[in-house]
Amino acid sequence: IVECNTAYGGGRADTENHLKAAKDHGFTAIAPVDIMDAEGEVALPVKGGKHLKEDFVGSHYLNYDFTVVLSHFKGHAMGGFGGAIKNISIGIASSAGKAWIHSAGKTKGNPWGNLPPQDDFLESMAEAAKAIIDHCGDKILYISVANNLSVDCDCDSSPEDPKMGDIGILASLDPVALDKACTDLVRASEDHGKIHLIERIDSRNGMHTLEYGEKIGLGSQKYELVKLD
């Protein structure tokens, strides 16, 4: 299980406390946990980026030759929703790399006092994801668990309780298609609780991440949904 430290304080902002949080939540009992920026970061190039020319990831990420991206699909206070693209961009980024993305390439320090226009942040997430995808080639797959659907991210210290029932588990080799399928299933659901999540996605212009991601070659918003019993 791989992870990087956060850029916003809290119990996962440094390696020692991050590993303690992993242990407290039972992750270390499942598999070794590697905080990838415990020994610094490395830069991956962003080809054709409008905001980012490089993406800063935990240095240990270069130790791996295949990536399985396990995401909890849910809402997000800044991105509108969090899924595969957010997980590989923000999740694999080092602590300073997270600040770099949130500031649209302006600072690796505290970005919270002077955040960029919303679409610049969303586009920066897609550009950081492109650096990961270009690095991995075809050695990456994506699984999203669309259960316990809250409007807030798991990173929120006091998230809103889930208002929507479980949708299920989806997987793809295309992160854009996967995120689009998850959002489509939310919108098509008969669960009345979906209005809260849809409002969060649309109020943050969250679908722009997929539009821009498709434009820069992350994948396609067209997909075929294959149901497995």
N, C-alpha and C positions, 0 to 999 in steps of 0.2 A: 504494500500500500504506500503510494507516494503522495507527497503534499509539500507545500511551501508555506513559510510564515506569512502572517497577514500584515497589512499596512495600516491598520486602524486600531492598534492596541488590543486589549482583551487577553484572553487566556491562550491564544495561539500566536502571539506576536514575537515570541522568541522560542528557540528550539527546545530548551528545557521544559518550559511550561506546555509547549505544543505536544511533546511526547507524553507528558503527564495527562493531558486532555485525551490523547489517543488511548492511553491505558485505562483511564477512568471510564471511557465509553466502550471498552471491550475490543478495540481494534487490534491491539498488540497480541491478544489471545488468538486472533485469526491468522495473522501473518506478520512478518517483519514490517515495521513502519519506518520509512526513510523521509526525513525532512530535507528536501533536496537542496535548499539554500543554506544548510547548516554550515557549509564551508565556502559560501560565496555564490557568485552567479556567473553565467556566461551569456554572451549576446548571440542571438540567432538573427540572420538578416531577414528583413521584410522586403520582399521584391515588389516594387511598384507601389509602395505605401504612400498615401497622401499625408498622413499624420506621423506615422512611425517609420523609421528607417531600420530599426532593430528592435528586437523583443528580448528582454532580460529574463532568463529562466534560471532556476536552481542549477548549480554546476553539476550536481549528481545526475541530472536528467540525461546527460550524455553517456551514462553508464548502461542505459537500457536500449535494447534493439527492437522492442515492440511495446505499444501502449494500448491498454484497454481503458477506455474512458467511461467510468461509471458515474452517472450524474443523477441527482435528484431533481426532476423537473418541478418547478414551482415559480411563484412570482418573485419579483426582486424590486427593491425600492428604487434602484437607479436604472437597471437595465430593462425593467418591465417584466422580464422573465429570465430565469436561469436554466440553461440546458447544456447541450454538448459544446456549443461555441463558447459560451461563457466559461465553462469548466476548463477547456484547454487554453484559453487566453489568460484569464485571471488565476485559475488554479495552478497552472504550471509556472506562472510568473513568480520570480523571487519577490520578496517583500518590497524592495525598491522598484521592481518591475511592475508590480501592481499599481504603485503610485504613478509610474510612467504611463501606463495605459489609461488610468483614470484622468490624468491631466492631458491626455492626447499628445504625449511626447514633449511636455513642457518642463517637467521636473521629476526627479527620483526621490525628492523629499516629500514633505507634507503637502498633498494636493488639495486638501479639503477646503481651504480658505478661498481658492480661486479656481473653481472648476470650469472646464470649457463648455461651449454650447453642447446640448444633449446629443445631437447627431454626431458631433466630433468624437464624443466618448464611445458611442455605439460603433462607429466606423473603426475606431482604434481597437476595440475588442476584436472585430473581424480581422483586422490587419495582424494583430498578435496571433490569432488563431491560424492565419495563413503561414506565419513563420513556423509554427508547430507542424502543420500539415506538410509543408515543403520539406521540413527536416525528416519527417517520418516516412514520406512516400506512401506505399500501400501497407505499411506495417502499423496500422492503427485502426481500431474499431470502436464503435460508440454504442453504449447501452444507457437508456434513460428510464428511470423508475418514476412514473407519474402517479405517485400515491401520496396521501397526506398533503393535499394541494392547498397550501396557504398562499396568500398574496406576498408573503415576506420570505426572504432567503433564510437558510439555516444559519447564516452568519449573524443574523440579527439576535441580539441578546434577549429580546422580548418579542418574538414574532407573533403575529396575529394567528389565532387558532385556525386550523383548516376549516374552510366553509364548504368544500366540495369533496365528493366521494372519489375513491380511487378509480383511475382509468386503466392502469396496467403497466406492463413493462414493454418497451419498444427498443429495437436495435437496428443499426444500419451501418454501412460503410461510408455514408454521406452525412456529415453533421448538419448541413443546411436542410436536407430532406427530413432528417430526424426531428429537428426543432420545429419545422413546419408541420409535420404530422402531429406532434404533441399539441401545438397551438390549435390546429384544426380540430382535434378531438375534444379539446376544451370547448371550443365554440359550438361544436355539434352536439355536445352533451345535453341531456334533458334535465340535468341537475341544476336547480335554480341557484345554487351557490356559485355557479360559474360567473355570474355577473360581476362579482368582486374581482376575480382574477382577470377577466377580460378588461375591466376598467383599468386595472393596474398595467396590463400590457399596453393598452392603447394610449393611456395618459402619458406614458414614457416613450411613445413611438417605438416600442420594442421590435416591431416587425421590420423596422429599417435595418436592423442588424442582419437579417436574412436577405433583404433586398441588396444591401451593399456586399454582403458575403458572396452572394451569387454573382454579382458584377465582377468581383476580383478573383473568382475562380475557386471558391471553397466548396461549391457543390451546386445542387439544383433544388428549387422549391417544388419541382414536379416529382412525384413518387408514386409507387404502387404499394398499397398497404396489404400485406399478407398476414392473415390471422392464423395463429398456431394453437391447436387444442392442447 
